[in-house]
Amino acid sequence: MKFRYSLQVMVVALGLSAVSINAVHAQASDAPASDAPVSGSKLSPADQQFVQTASQSDATEIAASKVALKNSQDPHVRKFAQQMITDHTKLAHGMAALVSKKGFSTTPTADSALVGKLQTLKGKEFDQAYVEQVGVEAHQRAVDLFTQQSQSGTDPQLKAAAAHALPTIKHHLEMAEQLAGAMKGSS
């Protein structure tokens, strides 16, 4: 008992409260900090559906963007694709880490019909399909999905993660819309 008390005093004296430790851990993992414990709580069916849909979206973005690196000759499309791979890989890893702590796991698979269709296209035809379907349309759906989750999800940490990811997804949509506009202007 005495040792436990002295350890608590040392922790407080060093300024390392449980909240600041959680904040440091959250910053290190690039997830939003929360005072709520991450113990094996379960996700509601709606939260599970959000995770499944968001994970498939990330997997599709990554797979389609890898195709873009091979099939596109446009440096702007290739730059956008590389950014999508980087950002969606980071988002996917963050989501997987969070939900695994809650006893939920998913094996995301990409939309094989969309990725398969993109694999058959080349040049400007590919660029237009990729930017419209993966860049603009998929990100519009993702903004709606993450907005809804950040407002009405039942798990507070998942809501916070959705809110944390939303600016990145909105930025992707803006980038895609600009790219689509530039492509239409040059056609």
Secondary structure, DSSP 8 states (H G I E B T S, - for coil): -HHHHHHHHHHHHTT--HHHHHHHHHHHHT----SS--SS----HHHHHHHHHHHHHHHHHHHHHHHHHHH---HHHHHHHHHHHHHHHHHHHHHHHHHHTTT--------HHHHHHHHT--HHHHHHHIIIIIIIIHHHHHHHHHHHHHHH-SSHHHHHHHHHHHHHHHHHHHHHHHHHHHHHHH-
